[in-house]
Amino acid sequence: MYKILIFNDKQGDEISFKYYDIFSEKIYDITEKIEFVPNQIPDYANPQILSAFCKPIEQVTGLLPVNGRENLNATFDLFWQPSPNTTYYKLYLWEEGTTEPSNPLYSNIYSTTARVYNLKYGQLYRWKVGSVNDCSSVESSVQTFRIRQLPDLTVTEVIAPPTTVSGTDFTVSYTIKNSGIGNTAGSTWYDALFVSSDANLSGDDILLSNTANSGQLEPNISHTKSQAVSLPIDYSGNYFFIVKTDYYNSVAELSETNNEKVTSAATAVTLKTLPDILVKDIQPGAINVNPGDSITVNWKVENKGGTTAIGGWSERISIVPVLGTKIAISPNTEYRDSLTSGSTVNRTRKIKIPDIPKFSGPATIEVELIPFPQLLEYAADKANNKAESSSQIILAELLNLNILTTSVVENTPYPVRCIVSRSGVFSAALVVNISATVPGQVIIPATVTIPAGQSSVTFDLSTINNTTLEGPRTLSITASASGFNNSVKEITIIDDEIPSLFAYLSKSSPTEGEVIDLVI
């Protein structure tokens, strides 16, 4: 008999109960509900009898994978349908031939799926699911599944030609066999083909191809593949070819140590005959030049290699000063024709010296041949693709005066912007003298200084406004400095005075027929 003290102040409320059995640690539901009556004195002699019951629980159904399923992966998900009145589930899993465990693999599963990991390949497993609520439990029937058997990929043969030429396509064939018990289960793996100077795969070997295999390979089945490959152009000597299957270990196998195979004999590789183009006899068309001048450059290209040069090349011309930074002349020229072995072609181009080169004095002309991709040369033969002229050009130091307008009105309130630039080396400051041919017309500084490290400086030219009728007049502005050629530019000053005409008669009131004078 239990006494229950309830505090409430509402008439008519109903009270429901659960019964906890401390001996079995189970919780039962109570069928009856009691109407609450405040301050009611219980009748202990006639207690109310309550009925405890357990909510019915059923076995789970729809277990997946289906009973007896074969060829499953070592890690996968188990599923089942929910059972009514279940609080949580338990998963039991054991190997065939071992005792059924009393403790589950997983307990307190609150969903209807569980993942199992790293099961044994080829092993048969038994499993069941237990359903549990507060007062009862029930287990499903036992089902079985088997983890798939493993394959074993091996390379049984690698065949390469006994001889080949560097830089030329040839075929290597190889055979892959599944020597294992199971198939590859749809996994994609890669077959890597290497060339090696010995019969052992090492870090200095070159990967020639890496081919994907997506088809399923059954036990004791082989397939043969052929790969068109070529060796680097500078390879010569004896080389082996090694195939490593499952290169990235993407297929679980019985053994990972038997995936390589090497050709039974070395392949003799001879160097491919290639052209060798060289530039020579570079001649500038002038010796003494100024910044901004154009000169013609002539040179020859010879193919001294053993075969025709096919594919052509581009030609980059540069000015290489004795003191200063090399200047590349854009754009490059191109030669697209073939050049047979032993032949020479004459080439010419007119180039423009930059207006403000950062050097002065002697310089050579450099021509560099840049082969297009189709024209292959050995690396050791590329040094003669570039050469300099044996004779030099002499670049003068030059000033350049730029007046930003050719004419200006005498009374303009705004000064004219002028720029003095220099060629040559800019390491030191340069004092430049500024002068005008006609005095009294403009205001300009007597000197300006181009700072060290700079190529130019600006100054203002202002007009002098007067009342004299002079008309337009052109004057020359000269920039000069020691060691530099002068630069002279003209500007026209437009007069703002307008000429006036005056006229009068010799008599203001003449009579009819009288002759008078008009003076202008």
C-alpha positions in Angstrom: 0.0 0.0 0.0 1.3 3.5 -0.9 0.3 6.8 0.5 0.4 9.8 -1.9 0.2 13.4 -0.7 -0.8 15.7 -3.6 -1.0 19.5 -3.4 -3.5 21.1 -5.7 -6.5 23.6 -5.4 -8.5 22.6 -8.5 -11.5 20.4 -8.3 -11.9 17.9 -11.1 -8.3 17.5 -12.3 -7.2 14.0 -13.2 -4.0 12.5 -12.1 -2.1 9.8 -14.0 0.6 7.5 -12.5 3.5 5.4 -13.5 4.7 2.5 -11.5 8.5 1.9 -11.0 9.5 -1.6 -9.9 12.7 -1.1 -7.9 13.4 -4.8 -8.0 13.3 -5.2 -11.8 14.1 -1.5 -12.5 11.2 -1.3 -14.9 8.6 1.4 -15.3 5.0 0.5 -15.9 2.0 2.6 -17.0 -1.1 2.8 -14.8 -4.4 2.2 -16.6 -6.7 4.2 -14.3 -6.8 7.9 -13.9 -8.0 9.4 -10.5 -10.1 12.5 -10.2 -8.5 15.0 -7.8 -10.7 16.1 -4.9 -9.1 18.7 -2.6 -8.8 17.8 1.1 -10.4 14.5 0.6 -9.6 12.1 3.5 -8.5 8.8 2.1 -10.3 5.6 3.0 -7.3 3.5 4.1 -9.5 0.5 4.9 -10.7 0.4 1.3 -7.8 1.5 -0.9 -8.2 1.9 -4.7 -6.6 -0.8 -6.7 -4.7 0.4 -9.7 -3.7 -1.8 -12.7 -0.1 -1.5 -14.0 0.7 -2.6 -17.5 3.7 -2.6 -20.0 3.2 -1.0 -23.4 3.6 -3.8 -26.0 6.8 -3.8 -28.0 7.5 -5.7 -31.3 10.5 -7.0 -33.2 12.0 -4.8 -35.9 11.4 -5.8 -39.5 12.9 -4.9 -42.8 16.5 -5.6 -41.9 19.0 -4.5 -44.6 21.1 -6.0 -46.1 18.7 -8.8 -46.8 19.4 -12.1 -45.2 22.3 -14.0 -46.9 23.7 -11.0 -48.8 27.1 -11.5 -50.3 30.0 -9.3 -51.5 29.6 -6.4 -49.1 32.3 -3.8 -48.4 34.2 -4.0 -45.2 32.5 -0.7 -44.0 28.8 -0.2 -44.7 25.5 0.8 -43.0 22.9 -1.5 -41.5 19.2 -0.5 -41.7 15.9 -1.6 -40.2 12.3 -0.5 -39.9 11.2 1.1 -36.5 9.2 -0.9 -34.1 6.3 0.6 -32.0 6.8 1.7 -28.4 10.6 1.4 -28.7 12.8 3.8 -26.8 16.1 2.7 -28.3 17.8 -0.2 -30.2 20.7 -2.5 -29.6 22.9 -4.0 -32.4 24.4 -7.4 -32.0 27.1 -8.6 -34.5 29.4 -11.6 -34.4 31.4 -13.8 -36.8 30.1 -17.1 -38.0 31.5 -19.9 -35.8 31.8 -17.8 -32.7 29.5 -17.6 -29.7 26.6 -15.2 -29.9 27.6 -12.2 -27.7 25.6 -11.3 -24.6 26.6 -7.6 -25.0 25.7 -5.6 -28.1 28.2 -4.0 -30.4 26.2 -0.8 -30.1 23.7 0.2 -27.5 21.4 3.2 -27.1 20.8 3.6 -30.8 18.0 6.2 -31.3 17.8 5.9 -35.1 17.2 3.0 -37.4 20.7 2.7 -38.9 24.2 1.9 -37.7 27.5 1.8 -39.5 29.9 -1.1 -39.0 33.6 -0.6 -39.8 36.6 -2.6 -41.0 35.0 -6.0 -41.1 37.1 -9.0 -42.2 37.2 -9.7 -45.9 35.6 -13.0 -46.9 34.0 -13.4 -43.4 30.4 -14.5 -42.8 28.7 -12.4 -40.1 25.5 -12.8 -38.1 23.5 -9.9 -36.7 20.2 -9.0 -35.0 18.6 -5.8 -33.5 17.1 -5.6 -30.1 14.2 -3.2 -29.3 14.0 -1.7 -25.7 11.5 0.4 -23.8 11.0 1.2 -20.1 9.6 -2.2 -19.1 10.4 -4.7 -21.8 12.7 -5.7 -24.7 12.6 -8.0 -27.7 15.1 -9.1 -30.3 14.7 -9.6 -34.0 15.5 -12.8 -35.8 19.2 -13.4 -36.7 20.3 -12.6 -40.3 23.6 -13.1 -42.1 25.8 -11.3 -44.6 29.2 -11.9 -46.0 32.0 -9.4 -46.7 33.4 -9.6 -50.2 36.6 -11.5 -51.0 39.6 -9.4 -52.0 41.2 -9.1 -55.5 44.9 -9.1 -56.1 46.1 -7.0 -59.0 49.4 -8.1 -60.6 51.4 -7.1 -63.6 52.2 -10.3 -65.5 54.1 -8.9 -68.5 55.6 -5.6 -69.8 56.7 -5.5 -73.5 58.7 -2.6 -75.1 60.6 -2.5 -78.4 64.2 -3.5 -78.3 65.3 -0.2 -79.9 63.8 3.3 -80.2 64.8 6.9 -80.9 64.5 9.7 -78.4 61.6 12.2 -78.9 59.7 9.6 -81.1 56.5 7.8 -80.3 56.6 4.1 -79.7 54.3 1.5 -78.0 54.6 -0.2 -74.6 52.1 -2.9 -73.8 51.4 -4.6 -70.5 49.0 -7.2 -69.0 47.2 -6.8 -65.7 45.7 -9.9 -64.0 43.4 -10.3 -61.0 45.1 -13.1 -59.1 42.8 -12.8 -56.1 39.6 -14.4 -54.9 37.2 -11.4 -55.3 36.6 -8.8 -58.0 37.7 -5.2 -57.9 34.2 -4.2 -56.8 33.9 -1.3 -59.3 36.9 0.6 -57.9 38.9 2.8 -60.2 42.6 2.3 -60.2 45.6 3.6 -62.2 48.4 1.9 -64.1 51.6 4.0 -64.0 54.3 3.5 -66.7 57.8 4.6 -65.8 61.1 4.7 -67.7 64.2 3.8 -65.6 67.9 3.6 -66.2 67.9 0.4 -64.1 65.4 -2.3 -63.4 64.2 -0.8 -60.1 61.5 1.8 -59.5 63.0 4.9 -57.7 62.4 8.6 -57.3 64.6 9.6 -60.3 62.5 7.6 -62.8 60.2 9.5 -65.1 56.4 8.9 -65.3 55.4 8.4 -68.9 51.7 7.6 -68.5 49.1 7.1 -65.8 46.0 5.3 -67.1 42.7 5.0 -65.3 40.8 1.6 -65.1 37.1 1.9 -64.2 35.9 -1.5 -65.4 35.4 -4.3 -62.9 38.1 -7.1 -63.1 36.9 -10.5 -62.1 39.1 -13.2 -60.4 41.6 -14.9 -62.6 40.8 -12.5 -65.5 43.5 -10.5 -67.3 43.4 -7.5 -69.6 46.2 -6.0 -71.8 46.7 -2.4 -72.6 49.0 -0.5 -75.0 50.4 3.0 -74.4 51.9 5.3 -77.1 54.7 7.1 -75.3 58.0 9.0 -76.2 61.2 9.6 -74.3 62.7 13.0 -73.6 64.6 14.3 -76.6 68.0 14.1 -74.9 67.7 10.5 -73.7 70.2 8.0 -75.0 71.5 4.6 -73.7 69.7 1.5 -72.3 66.5 2.0 -70.4 63.9 -0.3 -68.7 60.1 0.2 -68.5 58.3 -0.4 -65.3 54.5 -0.7 -64.8 53.0 -0.3 -61.4 49.3 -1.1 -61.2 47.0 0.4 -58.5 49.4 3.3 -58.3 47.4 5.2 -55.7 46.4 2.1 -53.7 42.7 2.7 -54.3 41.9 -1.0 -54.5 41.9 -3.1 -51.3 44.0 -6.2 -52.2 45.3 -9.4 -50.8 48.8 -8.1 -51.3 50.2 -4.7 -52.1 53.7 -5.9 -52.8 53.2 -7.5 -56.2 51.9 -4.6 -58.2 55.1 -3.9 -60.2 56.7 -5.5 -63.3 59.7 -4.5 -65.4 60.6 -5.3 -69.0 62.7 -8.4 -69.2 65.4 -6.6 -71.3 66.5 -3.0 -71.7 65.6 -0.9 -74.7 68.4 0.7 -76.6 67.6 4.5 -77.1 69.5 6.5 -79.7 69.5 10.3 -80.0 67.1 11.8 -82.6 68.8 13.9 -85.3 67.8 17.5 -84.7 68.4 20.9 -86.4 70.8 23.5 -84.8 70.0 27.1 -85.8 72.6 29.8 -85.0 72.7 33.5 -85.6 75.8 35.2 -87.0 77.2 38.2 -88.9 75.1 40.9 -87.2 75.8 44.3 -88.8 74.2 47.6 -87.7 73.6 50.0 -90.7 75.1 53.0 -88.9 77.7 53.8 -86.3 76.9 57.3 -84.9 73.2 57.5 -84.0 71.0 59.8 -81.9 68.1 58.8 -79.7 65.0 58.5 -81.8 67.0 57.5 -85.0 66.1 54.5 -87.1 68.8 52.1 -88.3 68.8 48.9 -90.4 70.2 45.7 -88.8 71.4 42.8 -91.0 72.2 39.2 -89.8 72.3 35.6 -91.0 70.8 32.4 -89.6 72.4 29.1 -90.4 71.2 25.6 -89.7 74.2 23.5 -88.9 72.2 20.5 -87.6 71.7 17.2 -89.3 68.1 17.7 -90.4 65.8 20.4 -91.7 64.6 23.0 -89.2 60.8 23.0 -89.4 58.5 25.3 -87.5 60.3 28.6 -87.6 61.4 31.0 -84.9 60.9 34.5 -83.7 63.8 37.0 -83.6 64.3 39.4 -80.6 66.6 42.4 -81.2 68.2 44.2 -78.3 70.6 47.1 -77.8 73.4 46.1 -75.4 75.2 49.2 -74.1 78.7 48.9 -72.6 77.5 50.9 -69.6 73.8 50.6 -69.0 70.8 48.2 -69.2 70.0 46.1 -72.2 67.0 47.5 -74.2 64.7 45.0 -76.1 63.2 46.4 -79.3 59.5 45.4 -79.8 57.9 43.7 -81.5 59.8 40.5 -82.4 60.1 39.5 -86.0 59.2 36.0 -87.2 60.6 33.5 -89.7 58.1 30.7 -90.6 59.8 28.9 -93.5 61.9 25.7 -93.2 65.7 25.8 -93.3 67.5 22.8 -94.7 70.6 21.4 -93.1 73.7 23.4 -93.9 71.7 26.3 -95.3 71.9 30.0 -94.4 69.2 32.7 -94.7 69.8 36.5 -94.7 67.7 38.6 -92.4 67.2 42.3 -92.1 65.1 44.7 -90.0 64.8 48.5 -89.4 64.7 49.4 -85.7 64.1 52.6 -83.9 66.4 53.8 -81.1 64.2 54.9 -78.1 63.7 58.6 -77.7 65.0 58.6 -74.2 67.4 55.6 -73.8 69.0 55.3 -70.4 72.5 55.1 -71.8 74.9 56.8 -74.1 78.2 55.9 -75.8 79.1 52.5 -77.4 76.7 49.6 -77.6 76.3 46.4 -79.6 73.2 44.9 -81.4 72.1 41.5 -80.1 69.9 39.1 -82.0 68.3 36.1 -80.2 66.4 33.3 -82.0 63.4 31.9 -80.1 62.3 28.6 -81.7 58.6 27.9 -82.0 57.4 24.7 -80.3 57.6 22.6 -83.4 61.3 23.3 -83.9 63.3 21.2 -81.4 67.0 21.6 -80.6 69.2 19.9 -78.0 69.7 22.0 -74.9 73.4 22.1 -75.5 72.9 23.6 -78.9 70.7 26.5 -77.8 73.7 28.7 -76.7 74.3 29.7 -80.3 70.7 31.0 -80.7 72.0 34.4 -79.4 74.9 36.6 -80.6 76.1 40.2 -80.6 77.4 42.4 -83.4 81.2 42.6 -83.6 80.9 46.3 -84.5 79.4 48.9 -82.2 77.0 51.9 -82.5 77.9 55.1 -80.7 74.8 56.7 -79.2 75.0 60.5 -78.7 73.7 62.3 -75.6 70.8 64.4 -76.6 68.5 67.0 -75.1 64.9 67.1 -76.2 62.8 70.3 -75.7 59.0 69.9 -75.9 56.8 73.0 -75.9 53.2 71.9 -75.4 51.8 74.4 -77.9 53.0 75.9 -81.2 51.4 79.3 -80.7 50.1 81.5 -77.9 48.3 84.9 -77.7 50.4 87.7 -76.3 48.0 88.6 -73.5 47.3 85.1 -72.3 47.3 84.9 -68.5 48.4 81.3 -68.4 51.9 80.1 -68.9 52.9 77.5 -71.5 54.2 74.2 -70.1 57.6 73.1 -71.4 59.5 69.8 -70.8 63.3 69.2 -71.2 64.3 65.6 -71.4 67.7 64.0 -71.7 69.1 60.7 -72.9 72.1 58.9 -71.5 72.8 58.0 -67.8 70.7 59.7 -65.2 72.9 59.1 -62.2 73.9 62.8 -61.9 72.0 66.1 -62.0 72.2 68.1 -65.3 72.0 71.9 -65.6 70.3 72.9 -68.8 70.6 76.5 -70.3 67.3 77.9 -71.7 67.4 80.9 -74.2 65.2 82.6 -76.7 66.2 84.2 -80.1 64.1 87.4 -79.7 64.4 89.2 -76.4 61.6 91.0 -74.6 58.9 88.5 -75.9 58.8 85.8 -73.3 59.8 85.1 -69.7 61.7 81.8 -69.3 64.3 80.7 -66.7 67.9 81.0 -67.7 68.7 77.5 -66.5 66.8 74.5 -65.3 68.2 71.4 -63.5 67.2 67.8 -64.2 67.5 66.0 -60.9 69.7 63.0 -60.5 67.9 59.8 -61.3 65.3 61.6 -63.5 65.1 62.0 -67.3 63.2 65.3 -67.5 62.2 68.5 -65.8 59.4 71.0 -66.6 59.4 74.8 -66.7 56.9 77.6 -67.6 57.1 80.0 -70.6 55.1 83.2 -70.1 54.4 85.9 -72.7 55.2 89.6 -72.2 52.2 91.8 -73.1 53.0 95.2 -74.7 51.1 97.9 -76.5 53.2 97.9 -79.6 51.5 96.8 -82.8 54.0 94.1 -84.0 51.9 91.3 -85.6 52.7 87.6 -85.2 56.4 86.8 -84.6 58.1 83.4 -84.3 61.0 82.9 -81.9 63.2 79.9 -81.2 63.7 78.4 -77.7 67.0 76.5 -77.3 67.9 74.0 -74.6 71.7 73.4 -74.3 74.0 71.6 -71.9 77.7 70.6 -71.8 78.3 67.4 -73.8 74.8 67.3 -75.2 73.4 68.1 -78.6 71.1 71.2 -78.5 67.4 71.0 -78.9 65.5 73.9 -80.5 61.8 74.4 -80.8 59.7 77.3 -82.2 56.7 79.1 -80.8 54.6 81.9 -82.4 53.5 84.9 -80.4 50.1 86.3 -81.7 49.8 90.0 -81.2 46.7 91.2 -79.3 46.8 94.8 -80.7 44.4 95.4 -83.6 45.3 98.0 -86.3 43.0 101.1 -86.5 41.9 103.2 -89.6 41.0 106.9 -89.4 39.2 108.9 -92.2 38.1 112.6 -92.4 36.8 115.0 -95.1 38.5 118.3 -96.0 35.2 120.2 -95.6 32.4 119.3 -93.4 29.6 121.2 -95.3 30.4 121.4 -99.0 28.0 122.9 -101.6 26.5 120.9 -104.4 29.0 120.2 -107.2 32.0 121.3 -105.0 35.0 118.9 -104.9 36.4 118.0 -101.5 39.2 115.6 -100.2 38.8 112.4 -98.2 41.9 111.7 -96.1 42.5 108.2 -94.7 
